[in-house]
């Protein structure tokens, strides 16, 4: 496509089979997908549809049983474990449903943990400002609400200036109002930093924020759509 952003990820016939005792569990069944730079993609589907497995493979936390995953010109399926570690460290930010903050460190100190391991980090204060937490940067996790803790986790993920932000149910433990604030932080990162963003959710309403929505079922992409108009988080209700 002339003028289209470059392809960041290219997946070809990706399968993942887990051995559970004497039973083979097919988590992914021949997924082929291109993801372009700066896209905001929402992955929808029921539990067991393969969403988290797909995200983990794209993020270098897992490897496929067969098929190929390319990040730019790097074949992740051929990468060694040290190479995958370098890929995760410098290119990928992860946000999960649970915040995994260190209780004895302030918000700013939690974010600073990742800035020591990458080449050109963002200042922790700047990352917290991007998610609207400047007034809370010296507070400990126990002094923060669930939504604030999740925004610290987002700030920590983006402080290393990742090319890709992968979010697995980032609003799953939050109510509507708090969830919208968290989604606004993710959308701002995507918009202002141009970070390619993939978000897993069970909540179909979140798909209105996306450039593209992928529906998974039984380890396959069973549907793909592009919203006619990209909604802001404040326009979403669930």
C-alpha positions in Angstrom: 0.0 0.0 0.0 1.7 3.2 -1.2 2.2 5.6 1.7 1.1 3.1 4.3 3.2 2.8 7.5 5.8 0.0 7.5 4.9 -3.5 8.7 6.3 -3.9 12.2 5.1 -7.5 12.7 4.5 -10.2 10.1 3.1 -13.5 11.3 2.9 -16.5 8.9 0.9 -19.6 9.7 1.7 -19.4 13.4 0.6 -22.4 15.5 1.1 -23.1 19.2 0.5 -26.5 20.8 0.8 -27.1 24.5 1.2 -30.6 25.9 -1.0 -31.0 28.9 -0.3 -34.5 30.2 -1.3 -36.8 27.3 -3.4 -34.2 25.6 -2.3 -31.6 23.0 -3.9 -28.2 23.4 -4.0 -26.1 20.2 -3.8 -22.5 21.4 -3.1 -21.0 18.0 -4.0 -22.6 14.6 -2.3 -21.1 11.6 -2.5 -17.3 12.4 -1.3 -15.0 9.6 -1.2 -11.3 10.4 0.6 -8.0 9.5 0.7 -5.2 12.1 1.8 -1.7 10.9 3.7 0.9 12.8 1.5 3.1 15.0 -1.6 0.9 14.7 -3.9 0.5 17.7 -5.3 -3.0 17.5 -7.9 -4.5 19.9 -8.0 -8.3 20.2 -11.4 -9.7 21.2 -12.5 -13.2 22.0 -13.6 -15.5 24.8 -11.2 -17.1 27.3 -9.2 -19.8 25.6 -9.5 -18.2 22.1 -5.7 -17.6 21.9 -5.4 -13.9 22.6 -2.8 -14.1 25.4 -0.8 -16.7 23.5 -0.7 -14.5 20.4 0.4 -11.5 22.5 3.1 -13.5 24.3 4.5 -14.7 21.0 4.5 -11.2 19.5 6.2 -10.0 22.7 8.9 -12.6 22.7 7.7 -14.2 25.9 6.8 -17.4 24.1 7.7 -19.1 20.8 5.4 -20.8 18.2 5.4 -24.5 17.6 5.5 -23.8 13.9 5.3 -20.8 11.5 7.3 -17.6 11.6 7.1 -14.3 13.4 9.1 -11.3 12.1 9.7 -8.1 13.9 10.9 -5.7 11.2 13.8 -7.7 9.6 14.3 -9.9 12.7 12.9 -13.5 12.7 11.8 -14.0 16.3 11.2 -17.7 15.7 14.9 -18.2 15.0 16.1 -15.9 17.9 18.1 -17.3 20.8 16.9 -16.7 24.4 19.5 -13.9 24.9 18.3 -12.3 21.6 14.7 -12.5 22.8 15.7 -10.9 26.1 17.3 -8.0 24.2 14.2 -7.7 22.0 11.9 -7.5 25.1 14.2 -5.1 26.9 14.6 -2.5 24.1 11.5 -2.8 21.9 8.5 -4.0 23.9 6.5 -2.6 26.8 4.1 -4.9 28.7 1.0 -4.0 30.7 -1.0 -6.7 32.4 -4.2 -6.9 34.3 -2.4 -6.9 37.7 0.0 -4.1 38.3 3.0 -5.9 39.8 4.4 -2.8 41.5 7.0 -3.0 44.3 5.2 -1.9 47.5 8.3 -0.4 49.1 9.0 1.9 46.2 7.2 5.1 45.2 5.5 5.5 41.9 8.5 7.3 40.5 10.9 4.7 41.9 8.8 1.9 40.4 9.1 3.6 36.9 12.8 4.2 37.4 13.5 0.5 37.7 13.3 0.0 33.9 15.2 3.2 33.0 18.4 1.6 34.3 18.4 -1.3 31.7 17.8 0.5 28.5 19.8 2.8 26.3 17.7 6.0 25.9 15.0 6.0 28.6 12.4 8.6 29.3 12.7 10.4 32.6 10.4 8.6 35.1 8.8 12.0 35.9 8.0 12.5 32.2 6.5 9.1 31.9 4.3 9.7 34.9 3.3 13.1 33.5 2.2 11.4 30.2 -0.3 9.3 32.2 -1.4 12.2 34.3 0.2 11.2 37.6 2.7 14.0 38.3 0.9 14.9 41.6 1.2 11.2 42.8 4.7 10.4 41.8 6.0 10.3 45.4 3.2 8.1 46.7 3.6 4.4 47.4 1.3 1.8 45.7 -0.7 1.4 48.9 -1.6 5.1 48.7 -2.8 4.8 45.1 -6.1 3.6 43.7 -6.3 0.7 41.4 -6.5 2.9 38.3 -3.5 5.0 39.5 -1.5 1.8 40.1 -2.3 0.7 36.6 -1.2 4.1 35.2 2.1 3.7 37.0 2.4 0.3 35.3 1.8 2.0 32.0 4.4 4.7 32.8 6.9 2.0 33.7 6.2 0.2 30.4 6.7 3.3 28.3 9.6 4.8 30.2 12.0 2.7 28.1 10.5 4.2 24.9 9.3 0.9 23.5 8.3 0.6 19.8 5.4 -1.7 20.8 3.0 -1.6 23.8 1.3 -4.9 24.6 -1.6 -4.7 27.0 -3.4 -7.9 28.4 -6.7 -6.9 30.0 -5.4 -3.6 31.3 -8.9 -2.6 32.6 -10.0 -6.1 33.7 -9.8 -5.3 37.4 -11.2 -1.7 37.1 -14.6 -0.1 37.1 -15.9 1.9 34.2 -14.8 5.3 35.3 -11.3 4.1 36.3 -11.0 2.0 33.2 -11.7 5.0 30.9 -8.9 6.9 32.6 -6.5 4.0 32.0 -7.6 3.7 28.4 -7.0 7.4 27.9 -3.5 6.9 29.1 -2.9 4.1 26.6 -4.5 6.0 23.8 -2.3 9.1 24.5 0.8 7.0 24.4 -0.3 5.5 21.0 -1.2 9.0 19.6 1.7 11.1 20.9 4.6 8.6 20.8 3.4 6.7 17.8 3.7 3.4 19.8 2.3 0.4 18.0 -0.3 -0.8 20.5 -2.1 -4.2 20.9 -4.8 -4.5 23.6 -6.5 -7.7 24.7 -9.9 -7.2 26.2 -13.1 -9.2 26.9 -15.0 -5.9 26.6 -16.3 -5.3 23.1 -17.0 -1.6 23.8 -13.2 -1.0 23.9 -13.0 -2.0 20.2 -14.4 1.5 19.3 -11.0 2.9 20.1 -9.1 0.8 17.7 -7.8 1.3 14.2 -8.5 -2.4 13.7 -10.3 -5.1 15.7 -9.3 -8.7 15.5 -11.8 -11.3 16.8 -10.2 -14.7 17.8 -12.0 -18.0 18.3 -10.5 -21.4 18.8 -7.0 -20.2 18.1 -7.9 -18.6 14.8 -8.7 -15.0 13.6 -12.4 -15.4 12.9 -13.2 -11.7 12.1 -11.5 -8.4 11.3 -13.1 -5.0 11.2 -12.1 -1.3 11.1 -14.4 1.0 13.0 -16.0 3.7 10.8 -14.9 6.3 13.4 -12.3 6.0 16.1 -13.9 6.8 19.4 -12.2 8.5 22.3 -12.1 6.6 25.6 -14.7 9.0 27.1 -17.2 8.0 24.4 -17.0 4.4 25.4 -19.6 2.9 27.8 -19.9 -0.7 29.1 
